[in-house]
Amino acid sequence: MINLDMIHLNDFSFGGKDEPDQRLSITSTSDCGSIQQGIWESGPGEIELKFSWYESIFVLEGSAHLENLKTNQSFVLNQGDLVDFQVGSHWRWTIPFHFKKIFNIVELKETRA
């Protein structure tokens, strides 16, 4: 069993304007690099994410209000929730205090014939 408290998280940013403080650790990557697993956490603030990958997450701590900027669907993620994000979706994350998740990312890479 992995002790999550023993995993070192590094400062991270998606590169957006006025993003909250974030930290990330990639705990494993497939040989071809198209699958990654790790932990991400964020302080309070707002982040917009355009998913060019498929991602499945499990919320370890905190909560976040999510709004799909394409469909106007919205919901709140809380500790213990599991959710999937589809390639091409565009979300606004509003984090009131602190948020920490485990993630699995699958990037679909084009193959040339």
C-alpha positions, 0 to 999 in steps of 0.5 A: 500500500502506498502512503500518500503522505510520503509522496513529494508534491512539486509546485505546478501551474497549468499556465493560466492567469491568476491560478491558485497555488497548485502542487503535483506528483506524477507517480507512474507513467506508461512506457509509451507516455500515454497513461499517467497517474498521480496526485494534484492539489490546489489552494483556493481559487479558480482554474479553467481546464480544456481537457485534451486528455481523458481523466478519471479522478478520485477526490481525497480532500476538499471540494470544488464547484465545476461548471462545464463551459460548453454545456453549462452543466455544473456540480460539486465534487466532494471528498470520496467522489469519483468522476470522469472528464471526457476529451474536449470538455472545458470546465471551470473549477472553483475551489473554496479552500483546498482540493486534493485528488488522485488522477488517471490520465489517458492521452490518445495519440494519433498513429500514422499509417 
